[in-house]
Structure formats: C-alpha cells, structure tokens
C-alpha cells in the first residue's frame, strides 16, 4: 500500500508563505505525517480547482454551483482501504472510506467546495448568518455511488487520513463470533455511516455532539421499539425543542432493513458495555 502524500504545488506554497489575515478561515489537511493549513485563496489557486454544479445540494436543498477542488487531488497516494476523517467546526465528525472519495471518472466524484471570501454562500437558515462554508464536501453524481446525506459534511475545519474507525475504537465492535452476514454486523455499518458523526458508543468514536449510545444506558433499554424508530426517523415528533440538532433519517437515507439492523446492533451492544470512568 502506498503511503499518503499530500498534494502540494508552487502556487499553494507561495500563498501559504504570504500568510493570511487573522480572521480568514482555514482548513487543516493531514496525510502521511505531514500537515498543512490552507486559506480559501490557496485552494482556489490550485490548477485542479474547477466549477461544479450540484442539482440537488444536501445543505441548501436546491441547485448550487461552487468553486471546488477534487478530493483526489488533495489526497493523491492515500490507500483505498484507509479512512478520511472530516471534522466540522460544530464537532460533527464524518469518517468516510477513502475509496469513493478518491474515485474519478463517470461515477460519484467528491469535491471540496471552497467559499470565496468576496462571494459568500447563502445562509443555511433564514435569519441566521452561518453558511455551509468555508469548506464543504460535495458530490457530483452522488446517486451513482450510493452517497448519503451524512457524507456531505460542511463547515469543515480539518481533514485527515486515519485508520478505519473500528481499528481505532475496538469497543465499537460486535462479538467476534458473528458471521459477516449477521444483521448485527450490518447494523454496525449503519451506525458507522449514520450515527458515528454525532454519537459515541461505549465511549468510542470521534463524535462530540450527541450522547453516548451505550453508557450508562443504551436507548433500547429505555425506549420502546416503536418510539426509538420514531426518534430516528423524525426526532422532533418525539422530543421537540428549538435547539435540537439531530436530523431526520427517512427511508431514502436509512432503509427499513438498515434501521432494523441498526436496532439489532444497539440491542447487542447493550450487553457489551464498557465501564464508565468515575465522575470527578
């Protein structure tokens, strides 16, 4: 397997050495033991920068056009079996397999969209100033790669190549004796894709937003199955408050089969708790 090497060019290095204004947003990219922090102008100056049009953008719910750089250009040489982690300013963390992110050609292609300082994007919500920028992972032809809404992180602050989630957090793993086709293993895959961005489980994962899903209690231990399904499908029909952040997971995002498998994984993990550290 090739070791990761970060994409550099003379234009980028020159831009970085000039320094950015103290208030200018930046994104840090880490790969192969090397780290670099880029301002929007540095990325927009790359030869690989291009325009992309997204007919049905996940964040804006309409057609959007962006200046963007292919993720494959930023992480050339990263192994197909590695993971690329996207950390957002609000604590959301997306651990995505490298293979689809590095793909080129006629299928789904990933781009890092860059918000130009002199042409800000629209706010995400009416009456608020926050946009999806300054850095946003978008996909061209996402339907050809089975790309889900959780694979469109925005307000990105850091991107890095890392080992797969299960290797870094073995406490997430179901029992080793389960077959590869067991619904519980499929349920772990559903947790990794849809839940790990916000929730830890057994105190494992990179998330910092939502509560842990197993300690001190697993939701299958205090919610009826129908209520838990409702909570996942449309959280505000069960628990409504203005500051709620958990998104809906309709069947187009999480199929009925995947939801059933996810609940099987959660029930299974209720018997595999880790000890909570003492409260200080």
Secondary structure, 3 states (H helix, E strand, C coil): CCCCCCCCCHHHHHHHHHCCCCCCCEEEEEECCEEEEEEHHHHHCCCCCEEEEECCCCCCCCCEEEEEEEHHHHCCCCCCCCEEEEEECCCCEEEEEHHHHHCCCCCCEEEEEECCCCCCCCCCCCCCCCCCCCEEEEEECHHHCCCCHHHCCCCEEEEEEECCHHHHCHHHCCCCCCCCCCHHHHHHHHHHHHCCCCCCECCECCCCCCCCCCCCCCHHHCCCHHHHHHHHHCHHHCCCCCCCCCCCCCCCCCCHHHHHHHHHHHHHHCCCCCCCCCCC
